[in-house]
Amino acid sequence: MTDIVTTDPGEEVEPPEAAALPHPASVSPPEPGRQEPVWAHWADDKLLSLRMAELGVTLDGSAVQERITELYQELADRGLAFRPHFWLSDEWFTPDGVPGVAVPFYLAHPRLKRLELQKMLEVEGGTPSWCMRILRHEAGHAIDNANMLRRRRRRQALFGRSSLPYPEFYAPKPYSRSYVLHLDYSYAQSHPDEDFAETFAVWLNPRSDWRRRYLEWPALRKLEYVDELMQEIAQRPPLVSHAGTVDPLHRIRRTLRQHYRKKTAHYGLDYPDFYDRDLRRLFPQPADGARTLPASRFMNRIRRDVRRTVAEWTGVYQYTIDQVIEEMTERCDALLLRFVPGAEERTRSDFIVALTVQTMNYLHSGRHRVAL
């Protein structure tokens, strides 16, 4: 499972219950004038006090249901009879042994998407293309589970064993051609199961043109294997077919406030200040009499655009990057650094470079934990 932005070359995260949720393809679209939830216009503070189980949202008629229907069509176009089932939970994930996918609750209603944006600075899967990339990836896990593909020797030889423990962090090789490129931060390199799911996602994407894109890459062998494997199992009944769920939304008793407190802690920072030298280079001592502004004011002015740019480069959650900026801003004030107007573009470019380096140092220090 993943919570990172995506860069697919062809493209514009309790024991199982017995009861299955409604099949998304069979759910009717929302009726005109359908009554909004009572919390739809609540202020954030009041909404955060609501238990997640009390939200009462479903996949029925939601925008993500449209994407699921699109995914089903892509599977059908590839000749696959398999259809993963879906349910709402607190985040994206596909549980081991379950041929289905959990979808984060905030995608079920625009008000919840706005809250997610407010708390986390971005909405994972919040655009149609981003949502489809994640769905294809999770469908790879689900079809793996449904057919117990991880037991196959050739699959183990090409991708590695699923029994390998998931790392708390990993240091990818960005230029490796042994892995496909689909989710950011070279996510296929994090674990054999993620490698398989990423390869399946690229294979499934009708716009990936994977034979040409990965020509002369070692990763092409994996794609060709997935192609052969999917042809073999296309119309076979799955070995695992139960529609179990894990942590369905209606069973999560945490409040939204507790949920976001835990989530922001997970994507927050846990390392000392490393910024002073970079900041003094960015904001050198101005000449006597020069007109200046507090350096922190300049950083706050460009904060949003810079945060988004570095997130696109690194694949790191914007929330995490924002915490780096926050600490750098506080250090600017502590060091009494000043900015001289007139060099905005150069200083902005230099700040982006420094922020990217600090973010990557954080990632490779082992203190960053990528959600898997």
Helices and strands as residue ranges (DSSP letters): G 24-26, H 44-48, G 52-54, H 63-77, E 85-89, E 100-104, G 105-108, H 110-120, H 128-147, G 149-151, H 153-159, G 187-190, H 192-204, H 210-213, H 219-233, G 249-251, H 256-266, H 276-282, E 293-294, H 295-314, H 318-334, E 338-339, H 344-364
